[in-house]
Amino acid sequence: MPSQFQGLPYCGAAPLPAELWMRWNLDPWLILVLLLAALAYGWRYGRQAGPNGIRLFATGWALLFLIFVSPLCALTSALFAARVSHHLVMIGVAVPLLVLSLPRRAPLLPIGAAALLHALTLWFWHAPMPYTAALESDLLFWLMQVTLFGTAWLFWQGVLAPRSASVGILLALLGTVVQMGLLGALITFAPEPLYPPHFLVTAPFGLSALEDQQLGGLIMWVPSILPYLAAALALMAHALRHRAEGGSASW
């Protein structure tokens, strides 16, 4: 087995199960940023978004609070599977909810470019060396989070733009399903543990480092693709409904 991980993750040392629920992340800067984001949304979009937009924003905001402030943050220091869940809740659920909460969602990049940039970012940060470096440095940790969040935002902006469904958007969604499934499969079937931060801290949770890694790979392989499949199905349903009503969908 490779050498022991020496760094201290942003979320703190890996907790024991008995202390997990006491391990809230009360970083004042993080909490300030979350509060300012909520205030900025209310000031800028509160009236335009209406009750539905506010509910979407509140749900996405609450998910960010959950993954960064609740004890889930500490759990990610122990379990790779928790870290994967953290990332996938952020990019696959929280970000699209936040994008949908905006009254205007004009894409900043063509959907193909946004999908490629998001895929490269996801693969880069789940490679063993960048992943380990991000857990040894708060600066790199936040670079990981910001780039995953930002590229996911660009991707979902393109997918959820208020326009008719297009072949390009559908291909981007299905391509994302494929590349995330492939990454998850590679992690799942790796013959040995790949991520040093989790080599020696998974046992209290009843998992070996390899079992934890396999669980994380399975989460990325199967549940994580569901939001993308749901979006693809919704787009296809929208296009079919548009055709049935005599409209035009750009397929």
N, C-alpha and C positions, 0 to 999 in steps of 0.2 A: 504494500500500500504506500502511496506517496507520502511525503513528509507532512507533519502537522501544520495546520493553519495557524498563523501567528497574529493576525490582525484582530481588531475589535470592530464589529459592524456598527453602522449608524444606529441601529435599533438596540444596541447593547449586547452583552454577552448572552449566549444561548441560555434560556431559562430551564429550570426543572418543572415538571408538570404541576407540582404542588404550589409553585409561586407564580405560575403563568398569569393568573387573573389579577395579580398586583402589578403587573409590568405594563402599565400604560405609558405611552410616549408623550410626555408633557413638554416637549421642545417649544419654548415660547415663540420662536421665529416661525415654526411650522404652523402653529395655531393662529398666529397673527396673519399669515398669508391666507389660510383658509377663511378666516373671518373677513379679511379684506376682499377676497374673491366673492363672497356672498353679498357683502355690502355693495360692491361694484356692480354685480349683476342686478340687484334690486334697484339701484339708482339708474342704471343705463337701460335695462330691459324690462323692469317690473311691470310697467303699464302695457307695453307692447306685447309681451309674452302671454299675458293673461293667466288664468288659474292653471291651465294645463302645462304651459311652459314653466311656471313656477314649480309645479309638482315634479316635472322632469328634472329641473335643475336641483331641487332639494334632494331628490333621490340620488342623482349622480354625486352631489356634494357629500351626502351621508356615506356613500360608498368610499369616497376618498378619505373621509374621517375614519371610517372603519379600518382601512388597510394601513393607514399611516399613524394613527393615534391609539387605536385599541391594542390589546395584547397580541393581536395578530402580527403586529410589527415585530415584537420580541420573538414570536414563534418562528418568523422567517430566519432568524439567526440560528435556529436549531435545525429546521427541516427545509430541505430544498423543495419539497412538495408544497410547503406553505409559501415559499418565495415565488414559485411558479403561479400559485393561486393568486397571490398578491398582484403579480404583473398582469395576469389574464383578466382579473376583475377590473383592473384599471383600464386596460386597452380595449377590452371587449364588451364591457358593460357601462362603466362610469363615463368614459369618453363619449360613446354614442348618445347617452342620455343628455350629457351636457351640450353636445352639438345640436340635438333635437330641441333643446330648450331655447335656442336662439331664434328670434323672428326671421333673421336673414342668414342663409347658410351658403353663400356663393363659394365654390371651391377655389383654393389658392393655387393648386397644382392640377395638371391633368391626372385623371384617376390612375392611369398606368404608372406614371412617375411616382405618385404618392404610395401606391401599393408596393412598388419596388423598394422605395426608400424605407418604408415601414418594415418590410421583410428583412432587409439588410441589417437594420437596427436590432430587430428581434434576434436574429441569428448571431450577431456580433456579441451582444450582451449575455447570451446563453452559451457562448464558448467558454471553456474552463478558465482561461487566463484573464480575459476581461471581467468575467463574473467574479473571480477571486479578488482582482484588483479593486473592484467596486465595493467589496465588503471590507477592504482594508483602509479605505479612504472616504471620508464624508463627501469630499468634493466629487470624486468619481461616482459615489453612490447617487448623488443628486444629478450628476450628468446622465447616469443611466436612467433615472426616473423621468427627467425632463425630456430626453430624446425619445424614450418609449412613448411618453404622453404626447409629445409634439407630433411625432410621425403618425401616431394613431389618430390624432386630431385631423391632420391633413387627409388621411385615408377616409375617415368617416365623413368629413366635410364633402369629399367627392361623391361618396356613396349616397349620402342623405340630402344632397342638394335638391331643392324643390323643382323637379323637372321630371319628364317622362323617363321610364327605365331605358337603359341603353345596353347594347351588347358589351361595351367596354366595362361598364360597372359590374355586370354579371360576371364577366371573365375575371375581373379584379377580385371579386368576392370568392369565386371558386379557386382562383390561384392562391389566395390567402389560406383557404381551407387546406389545400394540398401542401403548401410549404410549411404550415404549422403542424400538420399531421406528420410530415416527413421529419421535421425537427424532433417532435415528440417521440417518434419511432426510434430515431437514432439514439436518443437519450435512454429510452426504455431498454433497448437491446444492447447497450454498451456492456462489455463483459466485466468491467470493474468500475468502482466509483471514480467520478471525474472532477468533483468539486471539493477541494480541500477544506473550505469553511465548515463542511458538514461531516467530515470523516469521523470525528470523535464525539459528536454531540447528539446523535440521533437515538442512541440506546435507551435513554430514560423514557422515550416515547414508544418503545417497543419495536423499533425498526433498526436494521443495520443500515449503514451508509448506502449500500447498493439498493436495498429495498426502498429506502426513502427516495433515491434517485429514480428508480423504476416507477414509483407512484407519481412523482412529479412529471415524468415523461408521459405516463398514461393520461394525466390531467391535461397536459398540453395536446396530446394526440386526439382525445375524444371530447370531453366536455367543453374545451376551449373553442372548438369550431362551431358550436351551436349558435352563437349570435350571428356569425357570418352566414351560416346556412339559413337561419331565420330571415336575415335581410335579403338573401338571394330569392327565397321563396316569396317573400313579400313583393319584391320587384317583379317577379314573374306573374304573380296574381294581379298586380297593378296593370301590367301590360295586357294581360288577357281581358281584364275588366274594361280597359280602355278600348280594346278592339271590339268587344261585344257591344259597347255603347256607340260604336261607329267613329271613335276617335282614332288617333294615330299614336303609336308607340314606336320609338326608334330602335327597332330590333333588326 
